[in-house]
Amino acid sequence: MSHTRERGIDHGSVPPSRKRAAAPGTVARHRVAAQLASGTPVLPVLIVSVIVAVGLPGGAGLTWLPLLAAGPALAATTSGPHGVLCVGLLAGGLGTLLGVHGGAPGRELAAVLSALLAVTLASGLASALRGRRERVLAAVRSVAEAAQHALLQPVPATVGPFQVAVRYSAAAAEARIGGDLYALVPTPYGVRLIVGDVRGKGLPAVGVAALVVGVFREAAYEEPDLLAVVDRIERSLARNLRCDDFVTAVVAGHPRPGRLELVNCGHAPPLLVRGSGVVPVEPARPAPPLGLRALTGETPGLQTLPFGDGDQLLLYTDGVTEARDRDRAFYPLTERLARHLSDEPAHTLTALHDELLEHVGGRLHDDAALLMLRKPTAPEAALAGCGAQPQP
């Protein structure tokens, strides 16, 4: 996607006259130059050339020849088998010149060149295997991206009466999804959403997250009562979870203007932003995580709170609040949210996410999700409505 945008910008910034002046020969030369720049093992060729340039005037003979093997060995890390072979042939030819010029004995020269040939062949094989692993990794990442879009569907900037923003980071290397989950859907009973955290990591956690999101999306459309939605998820997890698994979650709904409903099942309290203040919304009646109701016998309660124009609600997972810096200090989400507040949820979450990564030193050790709702004020909603009207 980024490449497409870059090409669009480049093409859009070139005047038509410049485009006409770019003859086919010029375009072809640029294309060849780009291919050479991307495929030619420049550094290995440079190393081989430097070795020959140093050894040739001195007449050192076999002294410098073994160093030529560094060329194809290095080419294996950046180029394909063809590039490795080209560097190996170049090193062999220049090595022969260097040996003959230095008066090296024929038998010893043949032995060194044979070793160079062996290194070239081994490096070519390593390059082929590296290329195969890269293709497999690219295929796996494409599948992961498809799974992410199926499980954690992209959330538009506006859903119903709300502005919405989401930031998600999976802790597993090369992963796109993990054990944290979110979903936000408009339903006949208002906008409903869930943010949750599955116990554990890896593929088992992803499977449970997929189950929870799937049940939520179906129940949110069918159940008029938000507690009934939670009950549907609980029953499904009771049939499918192992005894030691559970899911903490906050399920929220907006049944009518000015009112928000929350059901907190053992999850971190959402943060309500009203004016310039940030207040945690603690559950009125603590409830166990989803999947553990049969062990405790406790049922969650429905909590309602006013949610008017300009109010915002941040839901998150413990990967955010339990993130530690080098001094083992937790990330102060409430304090930092107050610092980065804006009228655009996307800007707020971008600032929080960037600061969170800086806090942990660049890489999270647990999945982290942030989802923010904002109810625009009446003038903002009117302005947005005017902007959405078709132009005559």
ABEGO torsion letter per residue (X at the ends): XAAAAAAAAAAAABBAAAAAABBAAAAAAAAAAAAAAAABBAAAAAAAAAAAAAAAAAGAEAAAAAAAAAAAAAAAAABBAAAAAAAAAAAAAAAAAAAAAAGBBAAAAAAAAAAAAAAAAAAAAAAAAAAAAAAAAAAAAAAAAAAAAAABBBBBABBEABBBBBBBBBABBGBABBABBBBBBBBAAEBBBBBBBBBEBEAAAAAAAAAAAAAAAAAAAABABAAAAAAAAAAAAAAABBAABBBBBBBBBBABBGBBBBBBBGBBBBBBBBEABBBBBBBABBBBBBGAAAAAGBBBBBBBBBBBBGBBBBBBBAAAAABBBAAGBBBBAAAAAAAABBABAAAAAAAAAAAAAAAAGGBBABBBBBBBBBBBBAAAAAAAAAAABBBX
